């Protein structure tokens, strides 16, 4: 089903995109590919010269293990109006990448592929098969013969192997999820603890309490599980050792044989000797995509763009926060229980916390996460949708990058997207006031909702709707006949409904006054009190008490 009343965000112009920055203090521990969709980015490595990257260009930035403790790392800055996607490569890929900061051209036709790659890197979506061997062939240098693609969907692991249990504590789980994405990250417990705002002692305690394993034991099992997947995908032992964080193939061999009784080479031979063996898991597919990116950087002949984007989906899971996801291209769906909610191009959907769900993308479709909200910030028990016009595309991409990477404005507030969306949510919920059914009157009503925050309109609506003088008499008549209210009274009621929703969401009364077009807080407070019988502050306190 499509959620009813998917409100179109308005009045149509998004806020300006500010400049952003990613500094060495933000833990650059793996190679990065920066692609500039629009605008200009500047990259500086250590004390070297600044590399200027324009729209349609990319930069390969090698990893610098000193970045967290030294000023010798790199810095990215973007000019206002810039949308630049940072795409992280696996920590172990450095040897196969370029050792120096390098600019390259992104071939035409690859943009949506890179946007979807960013989505797959920062969300639970599985892009199994997203980087098929046919794409890898297109990007390889002439004369290099690709290995045969492994079969999809097969279990690549030795019998009896199970991945380690995930810890439940928030900080330990964040570390575990990052290591599952990239087991090659070689950070000390102290550095991991700093990244999740914890202490090394707490992190060690939580891993042991939740999994029965020390941090080192858990990480080793994680790395060996990843090694199994990479070996099954056709990587050689040296490549696998680098990808999963071993300093040498000998170290991987000792640990692998100690766990499985086979060396990696023996395991690979035995696996590929079995009919139908092998498999391109999500982790292996991510590594393949990284290989594709590196080939793109090195390629001298423009590679052919992929013909299509394969579908993708998440496993059934729950979140402890509300998640906002936006459809940039194509269509998708959200399954909760036995209900399917359709997700159309331009629609942003709040996925409620604590509800088990599956999110999917159809072929040639791209989505991006815009941000999160805690259950304290937003009360939500069912999906809620708002439609954004194409004019918002670049701004929403910028919001996604800011929310899911370290490339964001110095004054970045994670609640910003919630505040932006709250206005649209409130306006959508204002549709609960009686709406005229006459097509022309309904169009006028929707336009009023879109312009609900314009200065002067609030006083005009309260005063009886003099600004509605240019509205045809038959539309005034339709409002009276179909809603029981004059046009001016209807606008006043809609504003008060919007104000109520914003106050219930925690916005300050002064902020609400501005958002619905009142220049002065006392005027808004008097209007709200007449409509609801409570002052804005009293209403907010009552709502807070009832939610406890």
KEVEXTI-473121 format. One record per residue (C-alpha): x negated, y, z; residue number from 1. Coordinates in nm, 3 decimals. Layout:
@x=X; y=Y; z=Z; num=NUM
...
END
This chain:
@x=0.000; y=0.000; z=0.000; num=1
@x=-0.103; y=0.360; z=-0.048; num=2
@x=-0.075; y=0.566; z=0.268; num=3
@x=0.206; y=0.819; z=0.237; num=4
@x=0.150; y=1.190; z=0.215; num=5
@x=-0.216; y=1.183; z=0.116; num=6
@x=-0.269; y=1.556; z=0.156; num=7
@x=-0.486; y=1.743; z=-0.092; num=8
@x=-0.756; y=1.940; z=0.090; num=9
@x=-0.736; y=2.307; z=0.018; num=10
@x=-0.733; y=2.589; z=-0.059; num=11
@x=-0.970; y=2.425; z=-0.308; num=12
@x=-1.309; y=2.572; z=-0.231; num=13
@x=-1.547; y=2.378; z=-0.008; num=14
@x=-1.789; y=2.560; z=0.224; num=15
@x=-2.132; y=2.647; z=0.080; num=16
@x=-2.399; y=2.378; z=0.108; num=17
@x=-2.675; y=2.496; z=0.344; num=18
@x=-3.043; y=2.413; z=0.316; num=19
@x=-3.168; y=2.098; z=0.491; num=20
@x=-3.491; y=1.961; z=0.631; num=21
@x=-3.652; y=1.628; z=0.713; num=22
@x=-3.960; y=1.672; z=0.927; num=23
@x=-4.236; y=1.427; z=1.032; num=24
@x=-4.084; y=1.413; z=1.380; num=25
@x=-3.796; y=1.212; z=1.233; num=26
@x=-3.987; y=0.886; z=1.225; num=27
@x=-4.095; y=0.836; z=0.864; num=28
@x=-4.226; y=0.481; z=0.889; num=29
@x=-4.141; y=0.346; z=0.546; num=30
@x=-4.168; y=0.464; z=0.185; num=31
@x=-3.897; y=0.695; z=0.064; num=32
@x=-3.753; y=0.774; z=-0.276; num=33
@x=-3.592; y=1.118; z=-0.293; num=34
@x=-3.351; y=1.181; z=-0.579; num=35
@x=-3.221; y=1.536; z=-0.638; num=36
@x=-2.870; y=1.534; z=-0.783; num=37
@x=-2.834; y=1.911; z=-0.789; num=38
@x=-3.042; y=2.205; z=-0.667; num=39
@x=-3.408; y=2.198; z=-0.565; num=40
@x=-3.609; y=2.010; z=-0.302; num=41
@x=-3.965; y=2.070; z=-0.183; num=42
@x=-4.187; y=1.788; z=-0.057; num=43
@x=-4.518; y=1.839; z=0.117; num=44
@x=-4.746; y=1.556; z=0.226; num=45
@x=-4.977; y=1.654; z=0.512; num=46
@x=-5.169; y=1.971; z=0.428; num=47
@x=-5.149; y=1.906; z=0.055; num=48
@x=-4.970; y=2.109; z=-0.209; num=49
@x=-4.592; y=2.129; z=-0.219; num=50
@x=-4.414; y=1.924; z=-0.484; num=51
@x=-4.102; y=2.095; z=-0.625; num=52
@x=-3.827; y=1.855; z=-0.735; num=53
@x=-3.541; y=1.980; z=-0.951; num=54
@x=-3.204; y=1.836; z=-1.046; num=55
@x=-3.240; y=1.501; z=-1.221; num=56
@x=-3.586; y=1.436; z=-1.077; num=57
@x=-3.711; y=1.212; z=-0.802; num=58
@x=-4.013; y=1.186; z=-0.573; num=59
@x=-4.183; y=0.873; z=-0.443; num=60
@x=-4.310; y=0.944; z=-0.090; num=61
@x=-4.548; y=0.682; z=0.056; num=62
@x=-4.514; y=0.578; z=0.419; num=63
@x=-4.729; y=0.744; z=0.683; num=64
@x=-4.757; y=0.549; z=1.006; num=65
@x=-4.888; y=0.859; z=1.183; num=66
@x=-4.577; y=1.062; z=1.107; num=67
@x=-4.423; y=1.035; z=1.454; num=68
@x=-4.732; y=1.138; z=1.643; num=69
@x=-4.910; y=1.374; z=1.409; num=70
@x=-4.850; y=1.679; z=1.197; num=71
@x=-5.013; y=1.498; z=0.905; num=72
@x=-4.689; y=1.341; z=0.785; num=73
@x=-4.460; y=1.485; z=0.521; num=74
@x=-4.181; y=1.739; z=0.523; num=75
@x=-3.880; y=1.768; z=0.292; num=76
@x=-3.685; y=2.091; z=0.261; num=77
@x=-3.394; y=2.161; z=0.031; num=78
@x=-3.264; y=2.494; z=-0.088; num=79
@x=-2.901; y=2.597; z=-0.029; num=80
@x=-2.668; y=2.427; z=-0.274; num=81
@x=-2.890; y=2.117; z=-0.302; num=82
@x=-2.769; y=1.758; z=-0.286; num=83
@x=-3.068; y=1.522; z=-0.249; num=84
@x=-3.035; y=1.152; z=-0.168; num=85
@x=-3.311; y=0.989; z=0.044; num=86
@x=-3.337; y=0.619; z=-0.041; num=87
@x=-3.545; y=0.413; z=0.200; num=88
@x=-3.763; y=0.133; z=0.075; num=89
@x=-3.861; y=-0.162; z=0.294; num=90
@x=-4.159; y=-0.097; z=0.519; num=91
@x=-4.350; y=-0.381; z=0.354; num=92
@x=-4.312; y=-0.247; z=0.002; num=93
@x=-4.589; y=0.013; z=0.027; num=94
@x=-4.850; y=-0.203; z=-0.141; num=95
@x=-4.624; y=-0.248; z=-0.443; num=96
@x=-4.532; y=0.119; z=-0.460; num=97
@x=-4.753; y=0.415; z=-0.535; num=98
@x=-5.012; y=0.529; z=-0.281; num=99
@x=-4.963; y=0.898; z=-0.354; num=100
@x=-4.678; y=1.149; z=-0.366; num=101
@x=-4.535; y=1.120; z=-0.719; num=102
@x=-4.268; y=1.303; z=-0.916; num=103
@x=-4.069; y=1.113; z=-1.181; num=104
@x=-3.762; y=1.163; z=-1.399; num=105
@x=-3.444; y=0.975; z=-1.314; num=106
@x=-3.308; y=0.837; z=-1.642; num=107
@x=-2.965; y=0.951; z=-1.750; num=108
@x=-2.691; y=0.713; z=-1.646; num=109
@x=-2.852; y=0.598; z=-1.320; num=110
@x=-2.688; y=0.856; z=-1.090; num=111
@x=-2.390; y=0.653; z=-0.971; num=112
@x=-2.615; y=0.350; z=-0.925; num=113
@x=-2.837; y=0.552; z=-0.689; num=114
@x=-2.539; y=0.696; z=-0.499; num=115
@x=-2.403; y=0.347; z=-0.448; num=116
@x=-2.747; y=0.227; z=-0.340; num=117
@x=-2.746; y=0.493; z=-0.067; num=118
@x=-2.402; y=0.370; z=0.040; num=119
@x=-2.521; y=0.009; z=0.058; num=120
@x=-2.823; y=0.112; z=0.265; num=121
@x=-2.626; y=0.299; z=0.533; num=122
@x=-2.302; y=0.097; z=0.561; num=123
@x=-2.203; y=-0.268; z=0.624; num=124
@x=-2.110; y=-0.314; z=0.256; num=125
@x=-2.259; y=-0.620; z=0.096; num=126
@x=-2.394; y=-0.557; z=-0.250; num=127
@x=-2.452; y=-0.926; z=-0.318; num=128
@x=-2.542; y=-0.935; z=-0.684; num=129
@x=-2.554; y=-0.554; z=-0.701; num=130
@x=-2.902; y=-0.570; z=-0.845; num=131
@x=-2.873; y=-0.854; z=-1.097; num=132
@x=-3.179; y=-0.987; z=-1.271; num=133
@x=-3.059; y=-0.830; z=-1.596; num=134
@x=-3.118; y=-0.483; z=-1.448; num=135
@x=-3.459; y=-0.589; z=-1.320; num=136
@x=-3.549; y=-0.701; z=-1.672; num=137
@x=-3.453; y=-0.363; z=-1.814; num=138
@x=-3.682; y=-0.189; z=-1.568; num=139
@x=-3.984; y=-0.416; z=-1.597; num=140
@x=-4.286; y=-0.311; z=-1.796; num=141
@x=-4.303; y=-0.457; z=-2.145; num=142
@x=-4.476; y=-0.793; z=-2.149; num=143
@x=-4.390; y=-0.895; z=-1.793; num=144
@x=-4.173; y=-1.205; z=-1.785; num=145
@x=-3.913; y=-1.202; z=-1.506; num=146
@x=-3.864; y=-1.507; z=-1.293; num=147
@x=-3.537; y=-1.693; z=-1.332; num=148
@x=-3.260; y=-1.547; z=-1.116; num=149
@x=-3.173; y=-1.762; z=-0.815; num=150
@x=-2.819; y=-1.889; z=-0.779; num=151
@x=-2.586; y=-1.673; z=-0.572; num=152
@x=-2.393; y=-1.780; z=-0.268; num=153
@x=-2.606; y=-2.078; z=-0.161; num=154
@x=-2.747; y=-2.120; z=0.189; num=155
@x=-3.124; y=-2.076; z=0.150; num=156
@x=-3.229; y=-2.169; z=0.501; num=157
@x=-3.376; y=-2.487; z=0.646; num=158
@x=-3.115; y=-2.703; z=0.814; num=159
@x=-3.050; y=-2.597; z=1.169; num=160
@x=-3.170; y=-2.238; z=1.132; num=161
@x=-2.938; y=-1.978; z=1.282; num=162
@x=-3.006; y=-1.606; z=1.308; num=163
@x=-3.068; y=-1.469; z=1.657; num=164
@x=-2.770; y=-1.346; z=1.856; num=165
@x=-2.718; y=-0.970; z=1.841; num=166
@x=-2.748; y=-0.777; z=2.170; num=167
@x=-2.439; y=-0.593; z=2.295; num=168
@x=-2.598; y=-0.293; z=2.470; num=169
@x=-2.577; y=0.014; z=2.245; num=170
@x=-2.949; y=0.098; z=2.226; num=171
@x=-3.065; y=-0.262; z=2.187; num=172
@x=-2.801; y=-0.327; z=1.923; num=173
@x=-2.909; y=-0.021; z=1.724; num=174
@x=-3.267; y=-0.153; z=1.727; num=175
@x=-3.151; y=-0.502; z=1.630; num=176
@x=-2.941; y=-0.372; z=1.340; num=177
@x=-3.234; y=-0.168; z=1.209; num=178
@x=-3.463; y=-0.471; z=1.228; num=179
@x=-3.205; y=-0.688; z=1.053; num=180
@x=-3.200; y=-0.431; z=0.770; num=181
@x=-3.579; y=-0.401; z=0.762; num=182
@x=-3.771; y=-0.663; z=0.964; num=183
@x=-4.098; y=-0.518; z=0.833; num=184
@x=-4.075; y=-0.215; z=1.061; num=185
@x=-4.372; y=-0.258; z=1.294; num=186
@x=-4.300; y=-0.029; z=1.590; num=187
@x=-4.390; y=-0.084; z=1.953; num=188
@x=-4.116; y=-0.130; z=2.210; num=189
@x=-4.195; y=0.219; z=2.339; num=190
@x=-4.141; y=0.374; z=1.996; num=191
@x=-3.821; y=0.178; z=1.943; num=192
@x=-3.695; y=0.294; z=2.283; num=193
@x=-3.768; y=0.657; z=2.194; num=194
@x=-3.570; y=0.623; z=1.871; num=195
@x=-3.257; y=0.511; z=2.056; num=196
@x=-3.302; y=0.750; z=2.352; num=197
@x=-3.377; y=0.469; z=2.594; num=198
@x=-3.676; y=0.341; z=2.792; num=199
@x=-3.894; y=0.045; z=2.704; num=200
@x=-3.794; y=-0.125; z=3.030; num=201
@x=-3.423; y=-0.087; z=2.959; num=202
@x=-3.464; y=-0.207; z=2.601; num=203
@x=-3.652; y=-0.520; z=2.710; num=204
@x=-3.396; y=-0.590; z=2.983; num=205
@x=-3.100; y=-0.556; z=2.746; num=206
@x=-3.249; y=-0.789; z=2.483; num=207
@x=-3.318; y=-1.056; z=2.744; num=208
@x=-2.982; y=-1.018; z=2.919; num=209
@x=-2.773; y=-1.022; z=2.600; num=210
@x=-2.961; y=-1.275; z=2.386; num=211
@x=-3.169; y=-1.484; z=2.625; num=212
@x=-3.478; y=-1.383; z=2.426; num=213
@x=-3.747; y=-1.128; z=2.489; num=214
@x=-3.769; y=-0.845; z=2.240; num=215
@x=-4.076; y=-1.004; z=2.079; num=216
@x=-3.906; y=-1.344; z=2.054; num=217
@x=-3.594; y=-1.190; z=1.901; num=218
@x=-3.795; y=-0.991; z=1.647; num=219
@x=-3.993; y=-1.300; z=1.548; num=220
@x=-3.674; y=-1.497; z=1.480; num=221
@x=-3.538; y=-1.204; z=1.283; num=222
@x=-3.853; y=-1.192; z=1.072; num=223
@x=-3.855; y=-1.567; z=1.011; num=224
@x=-3.492; y=-1.561; z=0.907; num=225
@x=-3.571; y=-1.285; z=0.660; num=226
@x=-3.872; y=-1.480; z=0.537; num=227
@x=-3.645; y=-1.774; z=0.458; num=228
@x=-3.421; y=-1.548; z=0.248; num=229
@x=-3.709; y=-1.386; z=0.058; num=230
@x=-3.875; y=-1.721; z=-0.014; num=231
@x=-3.542; y=-1.853; z=-0.142; num=232
@x=-3.511; y=-1.546; z=-0.365; num=233
@x=-3.841; y=-1.626; z=-0.534; num=234
@x=-4.091; y=-1.396; z=-0.360; num=235
@x=-4.439; y=-1.538; z=-0.306; num=236
@x=-4.589; y=-1.586; z=0.039; num=237
@x=-4.803; y=-1.270; z=0.032; num=238
@x=-4.504; y=-1.058; z=-0.067; num=239
@x=-4.288; y=-1.215; z=0.203; num=240
@x=-4.551; y=-1.154; z=0.471; num=241
@x=-4.556; y=-0.784; z=0.384; num=242
@x=-4.178; y=-0.758; z=0.361; num=243
@x=-4.110; y=-0.908; z=0.704; num=244
@x=-4.388; y=-0.738; z=0.899; num=245
@x=-4.678; y=-0.987; z=0.924; num=246
@x=-5.028; y=-0.845; z=0.885; num=247
@x=-5.139; y=-1.142; z=0.675; num=248
@x=-5.008; y=-1.455; z=0.509; num=249
@x=-5.192; y=-1.660; z=0.771; num=250
@x=-4.987; y=-1.502; z=1.047; num=251
@x=-4.663; y=-1.577; z=0.864; num=252
@x=-4.776; y=-1.932; z=0.790; num=253
@x=-4.856; y=-2.007; z=1.157; num=254
@x=-4.526; y=-1.867; z=1.283; num=255
@x=-4.322; y=-2.029; z=1.006; num=256
@x=-4.472; y=-2.373; z=1.057; num=257
@x=-4.434; y=-2.342; z=1.433; num=258
@x=-4.062; y=-2.280; z=1.387; num=259
@x=-3.971; y=-2.507; z=1.095; num=260
@x=-4.252; y=-2.762; z=1.075; num=261
@x=-4.330; y=-2.652; z=0.720; num=262
@x=-4.558; y=-2.389; z=0.573; num=263
@x=-4.384; y=-2.121; z=0.366; num=264
@x=-4.531; y=-2.267; z=0.049; num=265
@x=-4.406; y=-2.618; z=0.137; num=266
@x=-4.065; y=-2.478; z=0.220; num=267
@x=-4.045; y=-2.294; z=-0.112; num=268
@x=-4.140; y=-2.604; z=-0.311; num=269
@x=-3.893; y=-2.824; z=-0.124; num=270
@x=-3.613; y=-2.567; z=-0.155; num=271
@x=-3.648; y=-2.502; z=-0.526; num=272
@x=-3.682; y=-2.874; z=-0.599; num=273
@x=-3.320; y=-2.920; z=-0.485; num=274
@x=-3.050; y=-2.861; z=-0.751; num=275
@x=-2.856; y=-2.543; z=-0.683; num=276
@x=-3.095; y=-2.432; z=-0.412; num=277
@x=-3.180; y=-2.073; z=-0.342; num=278
@x=-2.965; y=-1.765; z=-0.296; num=279
@x=-2.972; y=-1.388; z=-0.323; num=280
@x=-2.857; y=-1.276; z=0.020; num=281
@x=-2.781; y=-0.914; z=0.107; num=282
@x=-3.129; y=-0.867; z=0.251; num=283
@x=-3.294; y=-1.018; z=-0.056; num=284
@x=-3.067; y=-0.813; z=-0.284; num=285
@x=-3.180; y=-0.497; z=-0.104; num=286
@x=-3.542; y=-0.596; z=-0.164; num=287
@x=-3.464; y=-0.653; z=-0.532; num=288
@x=-3.313; y=-0.305; z=-0.555; num=289
@x=-3.627; y=-0.163; z=-0.399; num=290
@x=-3.830; y=-0.342; z=-0.667; num=291
@x=-3.607; y=-0.184; z=-0.930; num=292
@x=-3.670; y=0.162; z=-0.786; num=293
@x=-4.045; y=0.110; z=-0.787; num=294
@x=-4.033; y=-0.003; z=-1.148; num=295
@x=-3.831; y=0.307; z=-1.229; num=296
@x=-4.104; y=0.524; z=-1.075; num=297
@x=-4.379; y=0.344; z=-1.266; num=298
@x=-4.192; y=0.305; z=-1.594; num=299
@x=-4.317; y=0.500; z=-1.892; num=300
@x=-4.039; y=0.388; z=-2.126; num=301
@x=-3.694; y=0.513; z=-2.021; num=302
@x=-3.503; y=0.210; z=-1.891; num=303
@x=-3.148; y=0.141; z=-2.004; num=304
@x=-2.885; y=0.238; z=-1.747; num=305
@x=-2.676; y=-0.040; z=-1.591; num=306
@x=-2.352; y=-0.104; z=-1.777; num=307
@x=-2.141; y=-0.146; z=-1.464; num=308
@x=-2.144; y=-0.134; z=-1.087; num=309
@x=-2.045; y=-0.471; z=-0.939; num=310
@x=-1.777; y=-0.480; z=-0.668; num=311
@x=-1.880; y=-0.480; z=-0.303; num=312
@x=-1.714; y=-0.546; z=0.031; num=313
@x=-1.780; y=-0.571; z=0.402; num=314
@x=-1.732; y=-0.873; z=0.620; num=315
@x=-1.440; y=-0.860; z=0.860; num=316
@x=-1.556; y=-0.646; z=1.151; num=317
@x=-1.457; y=-0.384; z=1.406; num=318
@x=-1.612; y=-0.048; z=1.497; num=319
@x=-1.618; y=0.112; z=1.840; num=320
@x=-1.576; y=0.452; z=1.670; num=321
@x=-1.348; y=0.590; z=1.400; num=322
@x=-1.523; y=0.592; z=1.060; num=323
@x=-1.446; y=0.832; z=0.776; num=324
@x=-1.506; y=0.689; z=0.427; num=325
@x=-1.456; y=0.876; z=0.098; num=326
@x=-1.397; y=0.734; z=-0.250; num=327
@x=-1.620; y=0.923; z=-0.491; num=328
@x=-1.548; y=0.710; z=-0.795; num=329
@x=-1.307; y=0.433; z=-0.889; num=330
@x=-1.092; y=0.268; z=-0.628; num=331
@x=-1.111; y=0.042; z=-0.328; num=332
@x=-0.905; y=-0.101; z=-0.047; num=333
@x=-0.887; y=-0.134; z=0.330; num=334
@x=-0.745; y=-0.458; z=0.472; num=335
@x=-0.620; y=-0.455; z=0.832; num=336
@x=-0.447; y=-0.776; z=0.929; num=337
@x=-0.209; y=-0.866; z=0.646; num=338
@x=-0.175; y=-0.507; z=0.523; num=339
@x=-0.375; y=-0.362; z=0.237; num=340
@x=-0.424; y=0.014; z=0.210; num=341
@x=-0.531; y=0.139; z=-0.131; num=342
@x=-0.819; y=0.386; z=-0.153; num=343
@x=-0.807; y=0.609; z=-0.462; num=344
@x=-1.065; y=0.840; z=-0.614; num=345
@x=-1.105; y=1.155; z=-0.403; num=346
@x=-0.932; y=1.012; z=-0.096; num=347
@x=-1.108; y=1.011; z=0.241; num=348
@x=-0.980; y=0.753; z=0.487; num=349
@x=-1.018; y=0.747; z=0.863; num=350
@x=-1.067; y=0.380; z=0.959; num=351
@x=-0.950; y=0.343; z=1.321; num=352
@x=-1.179; y=0.211; z=1.590; num=353
@x=-1.128; y=-0.133; z=1.745; num=354
@x=-0.921; y=-0.269; z=1.455; num=355
@x=-1.066; y=-0.568; z=1.269; num=356
@x=-1.082; y=-0.482; z=0.901; num=357
@x=-1.241; y=-0.543; z=0.562; num=358
@x=-1.333; y=-0.258; z=0.329; num=359
@x=-1.382; y=-0.327; z=-0.040; num=360
@x=-1.485; y=-0.155; z=-0.362; num=361
@x=-1.371; y=-0.262; z=-0.704; num=362
@x=-1.594; y=-0.280; z=-1.010; num=363
@x=-1.746; y=0.054; z=-1.111; num=364
@x=-1.642; y=0.216; z=-0.783; num=365
@x=-1.851; y=0.417; z=-0.538; num=366
@x=-1.774; y=0.526; z=-0.183; num=367
@x=-1.969; y=0.718; z=0.081; num=368
@x=-1.937; y=0.747; z=0.460; num=369
@x=-1.872; y=1.106; z=0.570; num=370
@x=-1.906; y=1.072; z=0.945; num=371
@x=-1.773; y=0.922; z=1.264; num=372
@x=-1.552; y=1.028; z=1.554; num=373
@x=-1.533; y=0.887; z=1.903; num=374
@x=-1.205; y=0.771; z=2.045; num=375
@x=-1.224; y=1.066; z=2.283; num=376
@x=-1.253; y=1.314; z=1.995; num=377
@x=-0.977; y=1.171; z=1.777; num=378
@x=-0.671; y=0.968; z=1.872; num=379
@x=-0.604; y=0.732; z=1.585; num=380
@x=-0.421; y=0.399; z=1.580; num=381
@x=-0.358; y=0.365; z=1.205; num=382
@x=-0.551; y=0.468; z=0.892; num=383
@x=-0.513; y=0.831; z=0.792; num=384
@x=-0.593; y=0.968; z=0.447; num=385
@x=-0.663; y=1.308; z=0.298; num=386
@x=-0.726; y=1.374; z=-0.070; num=387
@x=-1.010; y=1.605; z=-0.177; num=388
@x=-1.024; y=1.760; z=-0.521; num=389
@x=-1.331; y=1.703; z=-0.744; num=390
@x=-1.450; y=2.054; z=-0.649; num=391
@x=-1.550; y=1.903; z=-0.312; num=392
@x=-1.770; y=1.624; z=-0.455; num=393
@x=-2.112; y=1.783; z=-0.400; num=394
@x=-2.023; y=1.916; z=-0.056; num=395
@x=-1.892; y=1.578; z=0.062; num=396
@x=-2.205; y=1.405; z=-0.068; num=397
@x=-2.408; y=1.654; z=0.134; num=398
@x=-2.196; y=1.571; z=0.440; num=399
@x=-2.263; y=1.200; z=0.389; num=400
@x=-2.638; y=1.250; z=0.357; num=401
@x=-2.643; y=1.471; z=0.668; num=402
@x=-2.442; y=1.215; z=0.866; num=403
@x=-2.643; y=0.907; z=0.767; num=404
@x=-3.001; y=1.028; z=0.728; num=405
@x=-3.252; y=1.261; z=0.889; num=406
@x=-3.220; y=1.505; z=0.598; num=407
@x=-2.982; y=1.765; z=0.741; num=408
@x=-2.971; y=2.133; z=0.842; num=409
@x=-3.159; y=2.234; z=1.155; num=410
@x=-2.825; y=2.338; z=1.305; num=411
@x=-2.651; y=2.017; z=1.202; num=412
@x=-2.355; y=1.928; z=1.423; num=413
@x=-2.229; y=1.569; z=1.378; num=414
@x=-1.881; y=1.693; z=1.475; num=415
@x=-1.872; y=1.926; z=1.175; num=416
@x=-1.700; y=1.679; z=0.946; num=417
@x=-1.446; y=1.610; z=1.220; num=418
@x=-1.371; y=1.981; z=1.249; num=419
@x=-1.344; y=2.015; z=0.871; num=420
@x=-1.119; y=1.713; z=0.844; num=421
@x=-0.910; y=1.814; z=1.147; num=422
@x=-0.770; y=2.109; z=0.956; num=423
@x=-0.659; y=1.879; z=0.674; num=424
@x=-0.525; y=1.618; z=0.918; num=425
@x=-0.325; y=1.884; z=1.098; num=426
@x=-0.189; y=2.019; z=0.771; num=427
@x=-0.096; y=1.667; z=0.662; num=428
@x=0.085; y=1.604; z=0.987; num=429
@x=0.266; y=1.935; z=0.942; num=430
@x=0.453; y=1.752; z=0.669; num=431
@x=0.658; y=1.608; z=0.957; num=432
@x=0.859; y=1.931; z=0.944; num=433
@x=1.161; y=1.889; z=0.715; num=434
@x=1.045; y=1.917; z=0.354; num=435
@x=1.271; y=2.038; z=0.074; num=436
@x=1.343; y=1.780; z=-0.195; num=437
@x=1.391; y=2.029; z=-0.476; num=438
@x=1.071; y=1.998; z=-0.686; num=439
@x=1.011; y=2.373; z=-0.709; num=440
@x=1.077; y=2.433; z=-0.341; num=441
@x=0.854; y=2.139; z=-0.245; num=442
@x=0.571; y=2.279; z=-0.458; num=443
@x=0.605; y=2.611; z=-0.273; num=444
@x=0.598; y=2.426; z=0.060; num=445
@x=0.279; y=2.238; z=-0.033; num=446
@x=0.113; y=2.559; z=-0.145; num=447
@x=0.201; y=2.719; z=0.190; num=448
@x=0.039; y=2.427; z=0.371; num=449
@x=-0.273; y=2.462; z=0.158; num=450
@x=-0.294; y=2.834; z=0.240; num=451
@x=-0.195; y=2.797; z=0.602; num=452
@x=-0.513; y=2.958; z=0.737; num=453
@x=-0.512; y=3.271; z=0.526; num=454
@x=-0.514; y=3.594; z=0.732; num=455
@x=-0.186; y=3.776; z=0.758; num=456
@x=0.033; y=3.483; z=0.668; num=457
@x=0.102; y=3.388; z=1.028; num=458
@x=0.242; y=3.724; z=1.130; num=459
@x=0.440; y=3.741; z=0.806; num=460
@x=0.594; y=3.399; z=0.862; num=461
@x=0.685; y=3.481; z=1.220; num=462
@x=0.835; y=3.813; z=1.116; num=463
@x=1.074; y=3.650; z=0.875; num=464
@x=0.878; y=3.581; z=0.562; num=465
@x=0.845; y=3.914; z=0.385; num=466
@x=0.561; y=3.766; z=0.185; num=467
@x=0.817; y=3.528; z=0.049; num=468
@x=0.988; y=3.817; z=-0.130; num=469
@x=0.831; y=3.708; z=-0.456; num=470
@x=0.981; y=3.358; z=-0.418; num=471
@x=1.288; y=3.306; z=-0.631; num=472
@x=1.628; y=3.321; z=-0.469; num=473
@x=1.709; y=2.961; z=-0.565; num=474
@x=1.399; y=2.842; z=-0.378; num=475
@x=1.505; y=3.036; z=-0.068; num=476
@x=1.844; y=2.872; z=-0.104; num=477
@x=1.686; y=2.525; z=-0.136; num=478
@x=1.493; y=2.577; z=0.189; num=479
@x=1.811; y=2.679; z=0.373; num=480
@x=2.020; y=2.397; z=0.228; num=481
@x=1.763; y=2.117; z=0.251; num=482
@x=1.567; y=2.199; z=0.569; num=483
@x=1.815; y=2.402; z=0.770; num=484
@x=1.560; y=2.685; z=0.795; num=485
@x=1.487; y=3.000; z=0.603; num=486
@x=1.164; y=2.997; z=0.408; num=487
@x=0.995; y=3.225; z=0.665; num=488
@x=1.116; y=3.015; z=0.959; num=489
@x=0.995; y=2.698; z=0.784; num=490
@x=0.646; y=2.844; z=0.743; num=491
@x=0.644; y=2.943; z=1.109; num=492
@x=0.743; y=2.590; z=1.212; num=493
@x=0.472; y=2.437; z=0.991; num=494
@x=0.206; y=2.661; z=1.146; num=495
@x=0.314; y=2.569; z=1.497; num=496
@x=0.299; y=2.197; z=1.410; num=497
@x=-0.052; y=2.242; z=1.274; num=498
@x=-0.150; y=2.436; z=1.588; num=499
@x=-0.015; y=2.155; z=1.805; num=500
@x=-0.221; y=1.892; z=1.623; num=501
@x=-0.540; y=2.097; z=1.642; num=502
@x=-0.492; y=2.163; z=2.014; num=503
@x=-0.423; y=1.794; z=2.076; num=504
@x=-0.750; y=1.717; z=1.900; num=505
@x=-0.943; y=1.935; z=2.145; num=506
@x=-0.990; y=2.259; z=1.948; num=507
@x=-1.010; y=2.580; z=2.149; num=508
@x=-0.698; y=2.803; z=2.133; num=509
@x=-0.905; y=3.087; z=1.987; num=510
@x=-1.030; y=2.854; z=1.713; num=511
@x=-0.678; y=2.731; z=1.641; num=512
@x=-0.552; y=3.088; z=1.615; num=513
@x=-0.807; y=3.167; z=1.344; num=514
@x=-0.745; y=2.843; z=1.158; num=515
@x=-0.375; y=2.908; z=1.115; num=516
@x=-0.412; y=3.274; z=1.022; num=517
@x=-0.373; y=3.471; z=1.346; num=518
@x=-0.620; y=3.755; z=1.390; num=519
@x=-0.560; y=3.785; z=1.766; num=520
@x=-0.533; y=3.513; z=2.030; num=521
@x=-0.255; y=3.686; z=2.235; num=522
@x=-0.031; y=3.705; z=1.927; num=523
@x=-0.087; y=3.336; z=1.857; num=524
@x=-0.029; y=3.240; z=2.223; num=525
@x=0.302; y=3.430; z=2.229; num=526
@x=0.418; y=3.266; z=1.905; num=527
@x=0.316; y=2.918; z=2.025; num=528
@x=0.492; y=2.967; z=2.359; num=529
@x=0.815; y=3.071; z=2.189; num=530
@x=0.810; y=2.764; z=1.966; num=531
@x=0.693; y=2.496; z=2.215; num=532
@x=0.788; y=2.640; z=2.551; num=533
@x=0.427; y=2.611; z=2.670; num=534
@x=0.119; y=2.823; z=2.625; num=535
@x=-0.155; y=2.667; z=2.408; num=536
@x=-0.364; y=2.600; z=2.719; num=537
@x=-0.072; y=2.439; z=2.906; num=538
@x=0.010; y=2.220; z=2.605; num=539
@x=-0.352; y=2.108; z=2.574; num=540
@x=-0.376; y=2.024; z=2.945; num=541
@x=-0.055; y=1.822; z=2.929; num=542
@x=-0.179; y=1.623; z=2.627; num=543
@x=-0.511; y=1.552; z=2.800; num=544
@x=-0.333; y=1.431; z=3.114; num=545
@x=-0.103; y=1.199; z=2.917; num=546
@x=-0.394; y=1.042; z=2.730; num=547
@x=-0.576; y=0.940; z=3.048; num=548
END
